[in-house]
Amino acid sequence: MKVHACIFDLDGVIVDTASHHFVAWSRLADELGVPFSKDDNEQLKGVSRVDSLEYILRKGGLILDPPTKIQLMQRKNEHYLSLAEGTTADDALPGVIPLLEELRSNGIKIALGSSSKNAQLILDRLGIRHYFDALVDGNHITLSKPDPEVFLMGAKQLELPPSHCLVFEDAQSGIDSAKAGGFDVIGIGSEKNLIGASAVIPGFFDYNWSKIKALVHKQ
């Protein structure tokens, strides 16, 4: 495989905002009288805001009209943004910025493929928006992961076929999304939780571009 571009998920890959999402969804679930645990939060990894709300409503046996659902999603986002406002460059996960710089120096294109509608805000807060040649987030897609739309759109913006793009994902829905689109994908996290990835690494702190390429070429 000749890699000409890398497409990164955001949460859990570039920055860990899972705790922000957990607090925000927990607050909303409390308002609805629905119990919400960290295990529930794990189920929402890589899942759109709409589908996440539907998960909570199903758990609570609640049936609400569309306008109310929109209000609830806005409220959750307000909770999240109040926490995300404090994001700085120090919140980038270990090894991410050196890898982005190395990809740039090697002429590898970079894209973001995230279901988050706040992706641009987070990249700006991290101070790394300039590394990205393309940005596809929840504001641009109609289908959430595991549908491959987000990654296919990223590859299209980069003017490259999926076979020349490598995806980085930390959620099973994201792994499934990349595979469905014909991409090779590196899982970030634990092998037992990420099935079907081309390779799985714990993070970028001990992996430069040469090591990552070697993992892909072992296939």
C-alpha positions as CSV (number, residue, x, y, z in Angstrom):
1,M,0.0,0.0,0.0
2,K,1.3,3.5,-1.0
3,V,0.0,6.0,1.5
4,H,-0.5,9.5,0.2
5,A,-2.8,10.8,2.9
6,C,-3.9,10.2,6.5
7,I,-7.5,10.9,7.7
8,F,-7.9,11.4,11.5
9,D,-10.9,11.0,13.7
10,L,-11.0,13.7,16.4
11,D,-12.1,12.5,19.8
12,G,-9.8,9.9,21.2
13,V,-7.3,10.2,18.4
14,I,-6.2,13.8,18.3
15,V,-7.7,15.0,21.6
16,D,-9.5,13.3,24.4
17,T,-12.8,15.1,24.9
18,A,-14.6,11.9,26.0
19,S,-14.9,13.3,29.5
20,H,-16.6,16.5,28.2
21,H,-19.1,14.4,26.3
22,F,-19.7,12.2,29.3
23,V,-20.4,15.1,31.6
24,A,-22.6,16.8,29.0
25,W,-24.7,13.7,28.3
26,S,-24.9,12.9,32.0
27,R,-26.3,16.3,32.7
28,L,-28.9,15.9,30.0
29,A,-29.8,12.3,31.1
30,D,-30.2,13.5,34.7
31,E,-32.6,16.2,33.5
32,L,-34.6,13.4,31.7
33,G,-34.4,11.1,34.7
34,V,-32.4,8.5,32.8
35,P,-29.4,6.8,34.4
36,F,-26.3,7.3,32.4
37,S,-23.0,5.5,33.1
38,K,-19.4,5.5,31.7
39,D,-20.3,2.2,30.0
40,D,-23.2,4.0,28.3
41,N,-20.8,6.8,27.2
42,E,-18.5,4.1,25.6
43,Q,-21.5,3.1,23.5
44,L,-21.7,6.6,22.1
45,K,-18.1,6.7,20.8
46,G,-18.1,7.8,17.2
47,V,-21.9,8.1,17.2
48,S,-23.7,11.2,15.9
49,R,-25.5,13.6,18.3
50,V,-28.8,12.5,17.0
51,D,-28.1,8.8,17.5
52,S,-26.6,9.4,20.9
53,L,-29.8,11.2,22.0
54,E,-31.9,8.3,20.6
55,Y,-29.8,5.9,22.7
56,I,-30.6,7.8,25.9
57,L,-34.3,8.1,25.0
58,R,-34.5,4.4,24.3
59,K,-32.8,3.6,27.6
60,G,-35.3,5.7,29.4
61,G,-38.3,4.5,27.4
62,L,-39.0,8.0,26.3
63,I,-40.8,9.1,23.1
64,L,-40.5,12.8,22.3
65,D,-41.5,14.9,19.4
66,P,-38.8,16.2,16.9
67,P,-38.8,19.9,18.2
68,T,-38.1,18.7,21.8
69,K,-35.3,16.4,20.5
70,I,-33.7,19.4,18.8
71,Q,-33.9,21.4,22.0
72,L,-32.3,18.6,24.0
73,M,-29.5,18.3,21.5
74,Q,-28.9,22.0,21.6
75,R,-28.8,21.9,25.4
76,K,-26.3,19.0,25.4
77,N,-24.1,21.0,23.0
78,E,-24.2,24.0,25.3
79,H,-23.1,21.8,28.2
80,Y,-20.2,20.4,26.0
81,L,-19.1,23.8,24.7
82,S,-18.9,25.3,28.2
83,L,-16.3,22.5,28.9
84,A,-14.6,22.6,25.5
85,E,-13.9,26.4,25.7
86,G,-11.0,25.6,28.0
87,T,-9.2,23.4,25.4
88,T,-5.6,24.4,24.7
89,A,-2.7,23.1,22.7
90,D,-1.6,21.2,25.8
91,D,-4.7,19.0,25.4
92,A,-3.5,17.4,22.2
93,L,-2.8,13.7,22.9
94,P,0.9,12.8,23.2
95,G,2.7,12.4,19.9
96,V,-0.1,13.9,17.8
97,I,1.5,17.2,16.9
98,P,5.0,15.7,16.1
99,L,3.2,13.2,13.8
100,L,1.3,15.9,12.0
101,E,4.6,17.8,11.5
102,E,6.3,14.7,10.2
103,L,3.5,13.9,7.8
104,R,3.7,17.5,6.5
105,S,7.4,17.2,6.0
106,N,7.0,14.0,4.1
107,G,4.4,15.4,1.7
108,I,1.5,13.4,3.1
109,K,-1.9,15.1,2.9
110,I,-3.9,15.3,6.1
111,A,-7.7,15.3,6.6
112,L,-10.1,15.2,9.5
113,G,-13.1,12.8,9.4
114,S,-15.2,13.3,12.5
115,S,-18.9,13.1,13.4
116,S,-18.5,16.0,15.8
117,K,-20.1,19.3,14.8
118,N,-17.6,21.1,17.0
119,A,-14.5,19.8,15.3
120,Q,-13.4,23.2,13.8
121,L,-13.7,24.8,17.3
122,I,-11.5,22.1,18.9
123,L,-8.9,22.2,16.1
124,D,-8.7,26.0,16.5
125,R,-8.4,25.7,20.3
126,L,-5.6,23.2,19.9
127,G,-3.9,25.5,17.4
128,I,-3.5,22.8,14.7
129,R,-6.1,23.7,12.1
130,H,-3.3,24.7,9.6
131,Y,-2.0,21.1,9.4
132,F,-5.2,19.9,7.7
133,D,-5.8,19.9,3.9
134,A,-9.4,18.9,4.3
135,L,-11.9,18.9,7.1
136,V,-15.1,16.8,7.1
137,D,-17.3,16.9,10.3
138,G,-20.8,16.5,11.5
139,N,-21.8,19.7,9.7
140,H,-21.0,18.2,6.3
141,I,-22.4,14.6,6.4
142,T,-25.9,13.2,6.4
143,L,-25.0,9.6,7.5
144,S,-23.1,8.9,10.7
145,K,-20.5,6.1,11.3
146,P,-20.4,3.2,10.6
147,D,-21.5,4.5,7.2
148,P,-18.3,5.4,5.3
149,E,-19.6,8.8,4.1
150,V,-17.3,10.9,6.3
151,F,-14.1,9.2,5.1
152,L,-15.2,9.0,1.5
153,M,-15.9,12.7,1.5
154,G,-12.5,13.3,3.1
155,A,-10.7,11.3,0.4
156,K,-12.7,13.1,-2.3
157,Q,-11.6,16.5,-1.0
158,L,-8.0,15.2,-1.0
159,E,-8.6,14.0,-4.6
160,L,-7.3,10.5,-3.7
161,P,-8.9,7.0,-3.8
162,P,-9.5,5.3,-0.4
163,S,-6.8,2.8,-1.3
164,H,-4.2,5.6,-0.9
165,C,-5.5,6.9,2.4
166,L,-4.9,5.6,5.9
167,V,-7.5,6.3,8.6
168,F,-6.9,6.6,12.4
169,E,-9.8,5.7,14.6
170,D,-10.5,4.9,18.3
171,A,-14.1,3.6,18.0
172,Q,-15.5,0.3,16.6
173,S,-18.0,2.3,14.6
174,G,-15.2,4.2,13.0
175,I,-13.2,1.1,12.2
176,D,-16.3,-0.4,10.5
177,S,-16.8,2.9,8.7
178,A,-13.3,2.9,7.3
179,K,-13.4,-0.7,6.2
180,A,-16.7,-0.3,4.5
181,G,-15.3,2.6,2.5
182,G,-12.2,0.5,1.4
183,F,-9.7,2.2,3.6
184,D,-6.9,0.7,5.7
185,V,-7.3,1.8,9.3
186,I,-5.1,2.0,12.3
187,G,-7.0,1.6,15.6
188,I,-6.0,3.7,18.6
189,G,-6.7,1.9,21.8
190,S,-7.0,-1.7,22.8
191,E,-7.0,-4.6,20.4
192,K,-9.8,-6.4,22.2
193,N,-12.1,-3.4,21.7
194,L,-11.2,-2.6,18.0
195,I,-12.0,-5.5,15.7
196,G,-11.0,-5.5,12.1
197,A,-8.4,-2.7,12.1
198,S,-5.3,-3.2,10.0
199,A,-3.3,-2.7,13.2
200,V,-3.9,-1.3,16.7
201,I,-1.6,0.9,18.7
202,P,-2.1,2.5,22.1
203,G,-1.4,6.0,20.9
204,F,1.1,8.1,18.9
205,F,3.5,8.8,21.8
206,D,5.8,6.0,20.7
207,Y,5.0,5.8,17.0
208,N,6.5,8.0,14.3
209,W,5.5,7.8,10.6
210,S,8.1,5.2,9.8
211,K,6.8,2.8,12.5
212,I,3.2,3.4,11.4
213,K,4.1,2.7,7.7
214,A,5.8,-0.5,8.7
215,L,2.6,-1.7,10.5
216,V,0.6,-1.2,7.3
217,H,3.1,-2.8,5.1
218,K,3.2,-6.0,7.2
219,Q,-0.3,-6.8,6.0
